[in-house]
Amino acid sequence: MSEVKVNKLSPRSGTTVTIGDSGDTINIVGTLQNNGAAIPGDISSVVAGTGLSGGGTSGDVTLNVEAAQSGVTSLGTLTALTVNGNVSIDGGTVKLDGNYPSGSSNVALGNQALDDSLSGTGLNVAIGDQAMTKNTSGQENTAVGRLAMGCNTTGSYNAAFGTNTMQGNTEGEENTAFGMQSMNQNTTGDANSAVGSNALGNNTTGGNNTAVGKQALNANTTASDNTALGFCAMRCNTTGTRNVAVGCGALATNTTADCNVAVGRAALEVNTTGAKNTALGTGALGSNTTADDNTAIGRSALVLNTTGAENTAVGYNSLDANTTGACNTGLGVNALGGNTTAVRNTAVGRSAMLDNTTGTENTAVGDIALESNTTGSNNTAVGVSALYDNTTASNNSAFGKNALANNTTGASNVSVGYNSLVANTTASNNAAVGTNALKSNTTGASHTAVGVNALCTNTTGYNNTTVGNDALGKTTTGANNASIGYGALNSNTTGNGNIGIGAVSGAEGAMINITTESNRAIFGNSSVTNAYVKVAFTVTSDQRDKTNLGTVPHGLDFVNQLKPVSFQFKKSRNNDTPHGDMRYGFLAQDILALEGDNPIIIDNEFEDALKYKGEHLVPVLVNAIQELKAEIDELKKG
């Protein structure tokens, strides 16, 4: 191999100078220049093994770096660069505009991205024109999008994705924003999460807020601890805190109110300053503005409520017409559905108190209980259909299925038991306790019926009082009757002013069977063997109370024909078994034969059960004694 050393080579213009032969290596020490400048033109050919490939008068040149090499320390300025394989950056920063930040382990892609970072700050990712451009000492932030976190200086641990997201943030930390202009105005607020265009867009210092949806919590400035999920949820909130809104438009106009919960489309949509409300369901409390302490669960529950406070509505359309009524409770579909301004009502059950408008202080528990009530107040209905037709009547109490179901304007009634007072319409001041008690009563007033089927057929009769199953059970129009005991006066229909005390008193043929008779008092039944009283009855006998005075036609002759007998009662007319003690007395048929057609001592009103009135025999005995004395006096004269 030859060695040529040339101090200066001066060929003529246009001359080709060839140095070396094929296979030779030419080493140039120094810089190869064109008259002191870079050599112009393209690489016309590339020798294998030099690390370059391609070339020619145009096209790309590929730089091949072997794996064993330390890497490329500087490439200068490239107009285009294609990398096939992995790029490893150890401790440096990827930057596109040439203005490298001072910190380490940062990624900055975009014009002026991370331009102002100080030495010692790192682990930031800024992608986009001017992303995190003013960051100084903030660390571990991620900003993707034009001007994302553009004003951040010292805030750390934030994530912003989208154009202008968290643009105004300076010192706020641990915030997350996804969506164009989400958290755009945030400055120092911490621990916020915003997902959606303009979500938390005006938040400045408020912390611990969560906004998911376009414009969710958009107007929020300094308020904290709010959660808004849905399009425009809590869109107008400014300083209201501790609110929860889930659904499109939920709490959309809330401004300064605190502690509200709205779940469902348009729930609490127009609420402004009303606080401590809970609305779950589409449109629930949708018209509420300033009222506090309401609870609405169900679609359209309390949907028209504006300023009515302390209401509770659970169920579809419950209290849906209420506007200013307060302290109402409606549980069930359509419960208190027509209520507008009435207060302190409680309705539990489907359509309970559905038509109530201004009636106050009513309680209805049961399916369609008090459904038709409009203005009636102070009513209590417990049971399916209880007080169903009541409209304007007040002060009624109904407990049991169908109790007082047809009552319309009757007031101050008490009904306890299935079907009790079920037919009552306009009658007032009745009390019925027991299944079917006063079941057929329509306009009869001032009854008291206690017991199953007590006064169950009464329609227009009034002022009856009965205690006992089936007592006065057949009375229809009878009035002023009183009975105590099972079946007492049970056969009475139209009789008035009767008293029956004891089981089946006045309701059996063996003793007396009251049907249409009036003003009778019956104590006990034919099974009674003894009657006791400490003193004798005191009987009224005032002359001023008597009329049609006359003489007693019977005397000594009548007495002489009496046939006293000893006897025991039979168990019944079909049973000759002796019943009770041995007694002295008379046979009613014997005395009746002596009295003739107009008996006084014997009561034959009920011919199947003749009765002896012993007090009427006393005057006859007096006459007999007087006649006997007169005879004795005559004998003494002789």
KAJO-V806309 format. One record per backbone hydrogen bond with DSSP energy under -0.5 kcal/mol. CO is the residue of the C=O (numbers start at 0). NH is the residue of the N-H. Records with the same first field share a line. If there is no record, write none. Layout:
CO->NH + NH
//
This chain:
3->5
7->9
11->14
15->17
17->19
20->23
24->26
25->27
26->28
27->29
30->32
32->34
33->36
36->33
41->43
42->55
46->49
50->63
52->61
59->54
61->52 + 63
62->64
63->65
65->68
70->72
75->77
80->82
81->83
82->84
86->88
87->89
88->90
92->94
93->107
97->99
103->122
105->93
106->125
107->109
108->127
109->112
110->129
111->114
113->116
116->101
117->120
120->103
121->139
123->106
124->142
125->108
126->144
127->130
128->146
129->132
130->113
131->134
132->115
135->117
138->156
140->124
141->159
142->126
143->161
144->147
145->163
146->149
147->131
148->151
149->133
152->135 + 136 + 137
155->173
157->141
158->176
159->143
160->178
161->164
162->180
163->166
164->148
165->168
166->150
169->152 + 153 + 154
172->190
174->158
175->193
176->160
177->195
178->181
179->197
180->183
181->165
182->185
183->167
186->169 + 170 + 171
189->207
191->175
192->210
193->177
194->212
195->198
196->214
197->200
198->182
199->202
200->184
203->186 + 187 + 188
206->224
208->192
209->227
210->194
211->229
212->215
213->231
214->217
215->199
216->219
217->201
220->203 + 204 + 205
223->241
225->209
226->244
227->211
228->246
229->232
230->248
231->234
232->216
233->236
234->218
237->220 + 221 + 222
240->258
242->226
243->261
244->228
245->263
246->249
247->265
248->251
249->233
250->253
251->235
254->237 + 238 + 239
257->275
259->243
260->278
261->245
262->280
263->266
264->282
265->268
266->250
267->270
268->252
271->254 + 255 + 256
274->292
276->260
277->295
278->262
279->297
280->283
281->299
282->285
283->267
284->287
285->269
288->271 + 272 + 273
291->309
293->277
294->312
295->279
296->314
297->300
298->316
299->302
300->284
301->304
302->286
305->288 + 289 + 290
308->326
310->294
311->329
312->296
313->331
314->317
315->333
316->319
317->301
318->321
319->303
322->305 + 306 + 307
325->343
327->311
328->346
329->313 + 331
330->348
331->334
332->350
333->336
334->318
335->338
336->320
339->322 + 323 + 324
342->360
344->328
345->363
346->330
347->365
348->351
349->367
350->353
351->335
352->355
353->337
356->339 + 340 + 341
359->377
361->345
362->380
363->347
364->382
365->368
366->384
367->370
368->352
369->372
370->354
373->356 + 357 + 358
376->394
378->362
379->397
380->364
381->399
382->385
383->401
384->387
385->369
386->389
387->371
390->373 + 374 + 375
393->411
395->379
396->414
397->381
398->416
399->402
400->418
401->404
402->386
403->406
404->388
407->390 + 391 + 392
410->428
412->396
413->431
414->398
415->433
416->419
417->435
418->421
419->403
420->423
421->405
424->407 + 408 + 409
427->445
429->413
430->448
431->415
432->450
433->436
434->452
435->438
436->420
437->440
438->422
441->424 + 425 + 426
444->462
446->430
447->465
448->432
449->467
450->453
451->469
452->455
453->437
454->457
455->439
458->441 + 442 + 443
461->479
463->447
464->482
465->449
466->484
467->470
468->486
469->472
470->454
471->474
472->456
475->458 + 459 + 460
478->496
480->464
481->499
482->466
483->501
484->487
485->503
486->489
487->471
488->491
489->473
492->475 + 476 + 477
495->518
497->481
498->521
499->483 + 501
500->523
501->504
503->506
504->488
505->513
507->510 + 511
511->507 + 513
514->492 + 493 + 494
519->498
521->500 + 523
524->527
536->538
541->544
542->545
550->552
554->558
555->559
556->560
557->560
558->561
561->563
564->584
566->582
568->578
571->574
574->570 + 571
576->570
578->568
582->566
584->564
585->587
586->589 + 590
587->591
588->592
589->593
590->594
591->595
594->597
600->612
601->603
602->610
604->606
605->608
610->602
611->613
612->615
613->616 + 617
614->618
615->619
616->620
617->621
618->622
619->623
620->624
621->625
622->626
623->627
624->628
625->629
626->630
627->631
628->632
629->633
630->634
631->635
632->636
633->637
//
